Amino acid sequence: MISFPTTNPAVFAARRAAVARAASGPCLLAAGEPPSRNYPANRYGFRASSHFLYLVGTPIEGAFLLLDGAASVLFAPAPDRDDALWHGPRPELEALGTSLGIDDVRPLEALDASLAELRARGPIATIPPQDAPTARRLSALVGSAIVERTGASLERPHDAALADALIAARLVHDEAALAQLAAAAEASAVAHVAGMRATRSAATEAHVCAAITSELRRRGMDDAYGPIVTVRGEILHSHTHDGALAPGDLLLCDVGGESPEGWASDITRTWPVSGAFSPTQRAIYDVVLEAQAAAIDVVRPGRRYRDAHEAAKRAIVAGLVRLGIFRGEVDGLLERGAAALFFPHGIGHLLGLDVHDLEDLGDRAGYAPGRTRSPRFGDRYLRLDRELVPGMAVTIEPGFYQVPGILADDALTGPLKDDLRRDVLARYADVRGIRIEDDVVCTDGEPRVLTRDCPKNPAEIEAIVRAG
């Protein structure tokens, strides 16, 4: 049985101290509020802001963390006499502080008065949240308009300084974070095998999805993102699970669990519903597997993550030349956009407390200073362009997809002319989409594949599916 590590409160104290040192002044971070569904009392499950979780370690609805130099103050809802009736007793604030390693824990009602004094000294930095109620509350607390957003620019310089401090801290994982990621990856790998075993007796995508997610729940994990379990692998983010399974189909499963402390895993495997790849499916699968191996080999200190993307593109085009789908020299084909016809997304992304870690801060986090996204189709979806350093966790997820809208677009296919051999491609009509994804940590030496226990050797996958 996989057990999850518990992070020592001293780790969170060290993180808070590092962020406070790097920020330009007092900082306020919100845990956030759970959204309601149709009426106020029917709420979705609460998941605290990842920035708050990184520094506190526990989701506390409506709480705020204040960093002011060497001091950390947590403002949290005080226990209520009705707690025992509705959701169980809450700890007293002093006990909460002891468990979290935070000496100063105050009732939420004290927040306004505490910040009024700080505001008189100067600006209070914050990170705009993802929910509107918290944005309105933050606006009043820091005395400046804060709007919820995703990846927007940070107009206040002290907010930008706080964002940069959090990016610097979270880009490179400490040992406690790596332990969380490893445990989440290990459990998610087991869940994928459960999905493989369930496939032969399953009638629909939903049956396989249930097998995977129930294994995650059994291990105390929530979903790190909406599960993708589909025979329509050419639809990159297909979140419906109503498709029927039929012999000859490939099933693409992109599912990852989240550890109890909030750390994500992200795995994609593709397997044949019948338990046997057709010759054409196996040929394309091998091309994608070769591309992934080439990209993983790039995850080394000092290498640019974009190089992993380019390595995968080259391997895919070379493989398709070998199969006769493309004709010509690999370099020339790449220059004309051949890779994006079948691999139209980036090679992956950062991984941490979010499955696309730090993406709420947009390309400020994903791209090194002075770098911008490529305007080219396919390349413009690359989410990360930084040098890799030990402790950085990324996904490596090349794929092959036959997307009708892309293959019918003259602007994209025209530069290839007859070097895209559609008569040969037609033989591979039973391959809608194949993606293979692993979670990889850059180390001082060889890349560390956290999801190595999730089978991807085609013969091993076939044997698991057939055995049921």
Secondary structure, DSSP 8 states (H G I E B T S, - for coil): --------HHHHHHHHHHHHHHSSS-EEEE-----BSSSTTSB------HHHHHHH-S--TT-EEEEETTEEEEEE----TTHHHHT-----HHHHHHHHT-SEEEEGGGHHHHHHHHHHHS--EE---SSHHHHHHHHHHHTS-----SS----SHHHHHHHHHHHHHHHS--HHHHHHHHHHHHHHHHHHHHHHHHHTT-SBHHHHHHHHHHHHHHTT-EESS--EEES-TTSTT------B--TT-EEEEEE-EE-TTS-B--EEEEEETTSS--HHHHHHHHHHHHHHHHHHTT-STT-BHHHHHHHHHHHHHHHHHHHTSB-S-HHHHHHTTHHHHH--S-S--B-SSSSSTTGGGTHHHHB-TT----SSTTGGG---BSB--TT-EEEE--EEE--HHHHT-HHHHGGGGGGB-HHHHGGGTT-SEEE-BEEEE--SSS-EETTTTS---HHHHHHHHHH-
